[in-house]
Amino acid sequence: MTDRGHLADRRGSLACVAVLLALWFAAPAHGQSGGQAKDAFEVRNVVVDVTAETAAAAREKALADGQVAAYGSLLERLTLRADRGRLPDLARVEIAALVKDFEVAKEKTSAVRYIAWLNVRFKAEKVRRLLIDYDLPFAETPSKPVLVLPVLQAAGAKLLFDDPNPWRDAWVARPPTDGLVPLVLPIGDLKDMLAIGAEQALSGDVQRLAAVAARYDARDSLVAHGSLRVSERRGLPELEVFATRYGTVQQEQTTVSTYSAGPGESMDALLLRAAADVTRRVEDNWKRDNLLQFGQSSVLVVTVPIAGLGAWLDVRGRLINVAVINRVDLVLLSRAEVRVNLHYMGELEQLSLALAQADLIIDEDEEDWVLRRAGGVGTGR
């Protein structure tokens, strides 16, 4: 290559580095691009319905009521069930100070009545500080969708996509939730039946579980094994549930719960109550794995192979939205790779789990840690 060719190549490399540096320092510390399945500090579809002397008065009160309701939902989303009794009971003006903004998704108005569906976004740093001040452990890493496979065992039969399956019906009929773990149910069509059966789900067939979950853009699967029987002592229906989550979790998690029908409680009501409680337990398990450890900080040097500038910007957009990461420091950049220092809270396993929710995979390659997009998308390898 001629001297002119070397010079041109060097100028090209320097120009690439200059562009990368400019974009690095221009980008905000935390952004909205890529990564998480949802904004943990936004509460959507808060329904308000207020009647007052005038429509204007009804609207004013409804918007204030909506912010209070959203605040309660937000704190329940981030904290553990065991801490519900310790949640701070703030005045309306204090809650309003935590609100970043809100939008009215839909509204209906009459002369004296106002009905609306609100989306409320909160100031993340202020909410965090509030929870820290009240010594409340909390998590804010949204999980990727989890596919629920409700298997009912009764009278010697094991039902999954069979019709009827009242246990599956109970999961469909559950009240909607807005937690950190979105749960989805399979359609139960021929493709699902060919992908996995009741026995395969109960045995934890990882390949089949992953395949059917991928069909619904889910990363994990929850096998909810409900064993229905009649209590010998009480003569009433009793449901024992083994709920196991497979996939990106740090280890397979199984919760075992027993639900007994109360006097006059129907079978359907029992199953619905059990499905709702298992949902809450899944939420709590996820939050325990992702509690922010403010007293434990570490730094990890990570290499990110890239195929171009766009690939790196995509990865960086995902990194800065991972809750356990405090800071991302640029160490080295080139056309083929980027090296950064990840300042994070908690254990390495927790970091890996949080990164997986942002479609990022971290592996130890010989003596180096390498970060890639899931499936190798956009990377150089």
C-alpha positions as CSV (number, residue, x, y, z in Angstrom):
1,M,0.0,0.0,0.0
2,T,1.3,3.5,-0.8
3,D,1.9,6.2,1.8
4,R,-1.2,7.9,0.5
5,G,-3.2,4.8,1.0
6,H,-1.9,4.4,4.6
7,L,-2.7,8.0,5.2
8,A,-6.2,7.7,3.9
9,D,-6.9,4.5,5.9
10,R,-5.6,6.3,9.1
11,R,-7.8,9.3,8.4
12,G,-10.7,7.0,8.0
13,S,-10.1,5.3,11.3
14,L,-9.6,8.6,13.1
15,A,-12.9,9.9,11.6
16,C,-14.7,6.8,12.8
17,V,-13.3,7.2,16.3
18,A,-14.2,10.9,16.3
19,V,-17.8,10.1,15.3
20,L,-18.0,7.4,18.0
21,L,-16.7,9.7,20.7
22,A,-19.0,12.5,19.7
23,L,-22.0,10.2,19.9
24,W,-20.8,8.7,23.2
25,F,-20.6,12.0,25.0
26,A,-23.7,13.5,23.4
27,A,-26.0,10.6,24.5
28,P,-27.8,10.9,27.8
29,A,-26.9,8.9,30.9
30,H,-30.2,7.0,30.7
31,G,-32.3,6.7,27.6
32,Q,-35.4,5.0,26.2
33,S,-33.8,3.2,23.2
34,G,-33.8,-0.6,23.1
35,G,-33.6,-3.1,26.0
36,Q,-36.3,-3.4,28.5
37,A,-39.7,-4.8,27.9
38,K,-41.4,-1.8,29.6
39,D,-40.7,1.3,31.6
40,A,-40.8,0.2,35.2
41,F,-41.8,3.7,36.3
42,E,-44.8,4.1,34.0
43,V,-48.2,2.9,35.1
44,R,-50.6,2.5,32.2
45,N,-54.4,2.3,31.9
46,V,-55.3,3.7,35.3
47,V,-59.1,4.0,35.2
48,V,-60.7,7.0,36.9
49,D,-64.4,7.7,37.2
50,V,-65.5,10.8,39.1
51,T,-68.8,12.6,39.4
52,A,-68.9,16.2,40.7
53,E,-70.9,19.4,40.4
54,T,-69.3,20.2,37.0
55,A,-67.3,18.3,34.4
56,A,-64.3,20.5,35.1
57,A,-64.4,19.7,38.8
58,A,-64.8,16.0,38.1
59,R,-61.9,16.1,35.7
60,E,-59.6,17.9,38.2
61,K,-60.4,15.4,41.0
62,A,-60.1,12.4,38.6
63,L,-56.6,13.4,37.5
64,A,-55.5,13.7,41.1
65,D,-57.1,10.4,42.0
66,G,-55.4,8.8,39.1
67,Q,-52.0,9.9,40.2
68,V,-52.7,8.5,43.7
69,A,-53.8,5.2,42.3
70,A,-50.8,5.0,39.9
71,Y,-48.5,5.7,42.9
72,G,-49.9,2.8,44.8
73,S,-49.6,0.5,41.8
74,L,-46.1,1.6,41.2
75,L,-44.9,0.8,44.7
76,E,-46.6,-2.6,44.7
77,R,-44.9,-3.3,41.4
78,L,-41.4,-2.5,42.7
79,T,-41.5,-3.9,46.2
80,L,-42.1,-7.3,47.8
81,R,-45.5,-8.5,49.1
82,A,-44.0,-8.9,52.6
83,D,-43.4,-5.1,52.7
84,R,-46.9,-3.9,51.7
85,G,-47.6,-2.7,55.2
86,R,-44.5,-0.5,55.2
87,L,-45.2,1.4,52.0
88,P,-45.1,5.2,52.5
89,D,-48.6,6.8,52.7
90,L,-48.0,10.2,51.1
91,A,-50.2,13.2,50.8
92,R,-51.6,14.1,47.3
93,V,-49.2,17.0,47.0
94,E,-46.2,14.7,47.8
95,I,-47.3,12.2,45.2
96,A,-47.8,14.9,42.6
97,A,-44.1,15.9,43.2
98,L,-43.1,12.4,42.2
99,V,-45.0,12.5,38.9
100,K,-42.9,13.3,35.8
101,D,-45.9,13.6,33.4
102,F,-49.1,11.9,32.4
103,E,-51.3,11.4,29.4
104,V,-55.0,10.8,29.0
105,A,-55.2,7.8,26.7
106,K,-59.0,7.9,26.5
107,E,-61.8,10.0,28.1
108,K,-65.5,10.4,28.4
109,T,-67.2,13.4,29.7
110,S,-70.8,14.4,30.6
111,A,-72.1,17.5,32.4
112,V,-71.1,16.2,35.8
113,R,-69.1,13.0,35.2
114,Y,-65.5,12.3,33.9
115,I,-64.1,8.9,33.0
116,A,-60.6,8.5,31.7
117,W,-57.8,6.0,31.2
118,L,-54.5,7.5,32.3
119,N,-50.8,6.7,31.7
120,V,-48.7,8.1,34.5
121,R,-44.9,8.4,34.4
122,F,-42.9,8.9,37.6
123,K,-39.5,10.5,38.3
124,A,-37.3,7.4,38.7
125,E,-34.6,9.0,40.9
126,K,-37.2,10.5,43.3
127,V,-39.0,7.2,43.7
128,R,-35.8,5.4,44.3
129,R,-34.8,7.9,47.0
130,L,-38.2,7.5,48.6
131,L,-37.9,3.8,48.8
132,I,-34.3,4.0,50.1
133,D,-35.3,6.5,52.8
134,Y,-38.0,4.1,54.0
135,D,-35.6,1.2,53.9
136,L,-37.7,-0.7,51.4
137,P,-35.9,-3.3,49.2
138,F,-37.0,-2.9,45.6
139,A,-36.4,-4.2,42.0
140,E,-37.0,-2.4,38.7
141,T,-35.8,-4.8,36.1
142,P,-38.8,-5.8,33.9
143,S,-38.8,-9.5,32.9
144,K,-39.2,-10.6,29.3
145,P,-42.6,-12.2,28.7
146,V,-43.1,-15.6,30.4
147,L,-45.2,-18.2,28.7
148,V,-47.5,-20.0,31.2
149,L,-48.3,-23.7,30.6
150,P,-51.1,-24.7,33.0
151,V,-51.1,-28.5,33.4
152,L,-54.0,-29.9,35.4
153,Q,-53.7,-33.4,37.0
154,A,-57.0,-34.8,38.1
155,A,-58.5,-38.3,38.3
156,G,-55.4,-39.8,36.7
157,A,-55.4,-37.5,33.7
158,K,-52.9,-34.7,32.8
159,L,-54.4,-31.9,30.8
160,L,-52.7,-29.0,29.0
161,F,-54.3,-28.1,25.7
162,D,-57.2,-30.5,26.2
163,D,-60.7,-29.1,26.3
164,P,-62.0,-28.7,28.9
165,N,-59.1,-27.7,31.2
166,P,-60.6,-25.5,34.0
167,W,-57.1,-24.8,35.3
168,R,-56.1,-23.2,32.0
169,D,-59.5,-21.3,32.0
170,A,-58.6,-19.9,35.4
171,W,-55.4,-18.5,34.1
172,V,-57.2,-16.9,31.2
173,A,-59.8,-15.3,33.6
174,R,-57.2,-13.9,36.0
175,P,-57.5,-10.1,36.7
176,P,-55.0,-8.2,34.6
177,T,-51.8,-7.3,36.3
178,D,-49.1,-4.7,35.7
179,G,-46.1,-6.1,37.4
180,L,-42.5,-6.7,36.3
181,V,-43.3,-10.1,34.9
182,P,-45.7,-10.1,31.9
183,L,-47.4,-13.6,31.7
184,V,-48.8,-14.8,28.4
185,L,-50.8,-17.9,27.6
186,P,-50.6,-20.1,24.5
187,I,-53.4,-20.3,22.1
188,G,-53.5,-24.0,22.3
189,D,-53.8,-24.7,18.6
190,L,-52.4,-27.6,16.6
191,K,-48.9,-26.0,16.5
192,D,-48.8,-25.7,20.3
193,M,-50.0,-29.3,20.6
194,L,-47.3,-30.6,18.3
195,A,-44.6,-28.5,20.1
196,I,-45.2,-29.7,23.6
197,G,-47.5,-32.0,25.6
198,A,-48.5,-32.2,29.3
199,E,-45.9,-34.9,30.1
200,Q,-43.1,-33.0,28.3
201,A,-43.9,-29.8,30.1
202,L,-44.0,-31.6,33.5
203,S,-40.6,-33.3,32.8
204,G,-39.0,-29.9,32.0
205,D,-38.1,-30.7,28.4
206,V,-36.0,-27.6,27.9
207,Q,-35.8,-27.7,24.1
208,R,-39.6,-28.0,23.7
209,L,-40.2,-25.4,26.4
210,A,-37.9,-23.0,24.6
211,A,-39.5,-23.7,21.2
212,V,-43.0,-23.1,22.3
213,A,-42.0,-20.0,24.3
214,A,-40.2,-18.5,21.3
215,R,-43.5,-18.8,19.3
216,Y,-44.9,-16.2,21.7
217,D,-41.8,-14.0,21.8
218,A,-41.3,-15.2,25.4
219,R,-37.9,-16.0,26.9
220,D,-39.0,-18.1,29.8
221,S,-41.7,-20.7,30.5
222,L,-43.7,-21.2,33.6
223,V,-45.1,-24.8,34.0
224,A,-48.0,-24.4,36.5
225,H,-48.7,-28.0,37.5
226,G,-52.0,-28.1,39.4
227,S,-52.9,-31.4,41.2
228,L,-56.6,-31.4,42.0
229,R,-58.0,-33.7,44.7
230,V,-60.7,-33.9,47.4
231,S,-59.5,-33.4,51.0
232,E,-60.0,-36.5,53.0
233,R,-60.4,-34.5,56.2
234,R,-62.7,-31.7,54.9
235,G,-64.3,-33.4,52.0
236,L,-63.7,-30.2,49.9
237,P,-61.7,-29.7,46.7
238,E,-58.0,-29.0,47.2
239,L,-55.4,-27.9,44.7
240,E,-51.7,-28.3,45.1
241,V,-49.6,-26.2,42.6
242,F,-46.0,-26.8,41.6
243,A,-45.0,-23.7,39.6
244,T,-41.6,-24.0,37.9
245,R,-39.9,-21.3,35.8
246,Y,-37.5,-22.3,33.1
247,G,-35.2,-20.2,31.0
248,T,-33.0,-17.2,31.8
249,V,-33.6,-17.3,35.6
250,Q,-30.5,-18.0,37.7
251,Q,-31.8,-21.5,38.4
252,E,-35.0,-23.4,37.9
253,Q,-37.4,-22.0,40.5
254,T,-40.2,-24.1,41.9
255,T,-42.8,-22.8,44.3
256,V,-45.2,-25.3,46.0
257,S,-48.6,-24.0,47.3
258,T,-51.7,-25.7,48.5
259,Y,-55.2,-24.1,48.1
260,S,-58.2,-25.4,49.9
261,A,-61.8,-24.5,48.9
262,G,-63.7,-22.6,51.5
263,P,-67.3,-23.3,52.5
264,G,-69.5,-22.5,49.5
265,E,-66.5,-21.7,47.2
266,S,-66.9,-23.2,43.7
267,M,-64.3,-25.1,41.9
268,D,-63.8,-22.3,39.4
269,A,-63.4,-19.8,42.2
270,L,-60.8,-21.9,43.9
271,L,-58.8,-22.3,40.7
272,L,-59.0,-18.6,39.9
273,R,-57.8,-17.7,43.4
274,A,-54.9,-20.1,43.0
275,A,-53.9,-18.7,39.6
276,A,-53.9,-15.2,41.0
277,D,-51.8,-16.1,44.0
278,V,-49.3,-18.1,41.9
279,T,-48.9,-15.0,39.7
280,R,-48.0,-12.9,42.7
281,R,-45.5,-15.5,43.9
282,V,-43.8,-15.5,40.4
283,E,-43.6,-11.7,40.7
284,D,-42.0,-11.9,44.2
285,N,-39.5,-14.5,43.1
286,W,-38.4,-12.3,40.2
287,K,-38.1,-9.3,42.4
288,R,-36.0,-11.2,45.0
289,D,-33.5,-12.2,42.2
290,N,-33.3,-8.6,41.0
291,L,-33.4,-6.5,44.2
292,L,-31.0,-3.6,43.8
293,Q,-27.9,-4.0,46.0
294,F,-26.9,-0.4,46.7
295,G,-24.2,-1.5,49.2
296,Q,-22.5,-3.9,46.8
297,S,-20.7,-2.4,43.7
298,S,-18.3,-4.0,41.2
299,V,-16.6,-3.1,38.0
300,L,-16.3,-5.5,35.0
301,V,-14.2,-4.9,31.9
302,V,-16.2,-6.0,28.9
303,T,-15.4,-6.3,25.2
304,V,-18.2,-5.8,22.7
305,P,-17.6,-7.1,19.2
306,I,-19.3,-4.9,16.7
307,A,-20.0,-5.0,12.9
308,G,-20.4,-1.2,12.7
309,L,-21.4,2.0,14.5
310,G,-25.1,1.2,14.4
311,A,-24.5,-2.1,16.2
312,W,-22.6,-0.4,19.0
313,L,-25.2,2.3,19.5
314,D,-27.8,-0.4,19.8
315,V,-25.9,-2.2,22.5
316,R,-25.1,1.0,24.3
317,G,-28.8,2.0,24.3
318,R,-29.6,-1.3,25.9
319,L,-26.8,-1.1,28.5
320,I,-27.8,2.3,29.8
321,N,-31.4,1.0,30.5
322,V,-30.3,-2.0,32.6
323,A,-31.2,-1.1,36.2
324,V,-28.3,-2.8,38.0
325,I,-25.7,-0.8,35.9
326,N,-24.7,2.5,37.4
327,R,-22.3,3.7,34.8
328,V,-20.7,2.6,31.5
329,D,-17.2,4.0,30.9
330,L,-15.6,3.9,27.5
331,V,-12.1,2.4,27.6
332,L,-11.3,1.6,23.9
333,L,-13.1,1.7,20.6
334,S,-12.3,0.6,17.1
335,R,-14.2,-0.5,14.0
336,A,-14.3,-4.1,15.2
337,E,-14.9,-3.9,19.0
338,V,-15.6,-1.6,21.9
339,R,-14.2,-2.1,25.4
340,V,-16.0,-0.6,28.4
341,N,-16.0,-0.7,32.2
342,L,-19.4,-1.7,33.5
343,H,-20.1,-0.4,37.0
344,Y,-22.9,-2.5,38.4
345,M,-24.7,-3.4,41.7
346,G,-25.0,-6.9,43.1
347,E,-23.6,-10.2,42.0
348,L,-22.4,-11.1,38.6
349,E,-25.3,-13.6,38.2
350,Q,-27.7,-10.7,38.8
351,L,-26.0,-8.6,36.2
352,S,-26.2,-11.5,33.7
353,L,-29.9,-12.0,34.4
354,A,-30.7,-8.3,34.0
355,L,-28.7,-8.1,30.7
356,A,-30.6,-11.1,29.3
357,Q,-33.8,-9.0,29.7
358,A,-32.2,-6.4,27.4
359,D,-31.3,-9.1,24.8
360,L,-27.6,-9.0,25.8
361,I,-25.5,-12.1,26.7
362,I,-22.3,-11.9,28.7
363,D,-19.8,-14.8,28.6
364,E,-16.3,-15.4,29.8
365,D,-14.1,-16.0,26.7
366,E,-10.8,-17.4,28.0
367,E,-9.7,-14.5,30.4
368,D,-12.0,-11.8,28.9
369,W,-15.6,-11.0,29.4
370,V,-17.5,-10.6,26.1
371,L,-20.9,-9.0,25.6
372,R,-23.0,-9.8,22.6
373,R,-26.5,-9.3,21.4
374,A,-28.7,-12.3,21.8
375,G,-28.3,-14.5,18.8
376,G,-25.3,-12.5,17.6
377,V,-27.5,-9.9,16.0
378,G,-25.5,-6.8,15.1
379,T,-22.2,-8.0,16.5
380,G,-19.0,-8.9,14.7
381,R,-19.1,-12.6,15.6
